[in-house]
Amino acid sequence: MNPRYVQKKLLTFLAQFPAVVLIGPRQAGKTTLALAEMARRGDAIYLDLELPSAQRQMDDPESFLLAQRNRLVILDEVQRLPELFAVLRGVIDIRRRDGEASGQFLLLGSATGVLLQQASESLAGRLRN
């Protein structure tokens, strides 16, 4: 697929939805695309959930995610923490009430079926995949 097309779609979806899920096989360019968006914005935060240090930051995910107000939070390999989806739902709702309607979270993953099912069930009406 054309990388510029994907980037344009990503920007469109981030402008419309509080969470966007980007799923694909390993080494497909998901992280590269996300890091380009992070550089473009300048105020985004990126966590690779394969790293123990990033997982430790998510020991209290609700507090951590709420502290990132008005920033895009990019969570790579999100399938590593499946319990995160229920927390994201509540955090999105809180941030919405505080005026943040879209572009809150970019979730990257490679475990297609499981990830999509978890995200769809927990974040119904809050995400675009």
Secondary structure as UniProt FT lines:
FT   HELIX           3..16
FT   STRAND          19..23
FT   TURN            26..27
FT   HELIX           30..41
FT   STRAND          45..48
FT   TURN            49..50
FT   HELIX           52..57
FT   HELIX           61..66
FT   TURN            67..70
FT   STRAND          73..76
FT   HELIX           78..80
FT   TURN            82..83
FT   HELIX           84..97
FT   TURN            98..99
FT   STRAND          105..109
FT   HELIX           112..122
FT   TURN            123..126
FT   STRAND          127..128
//
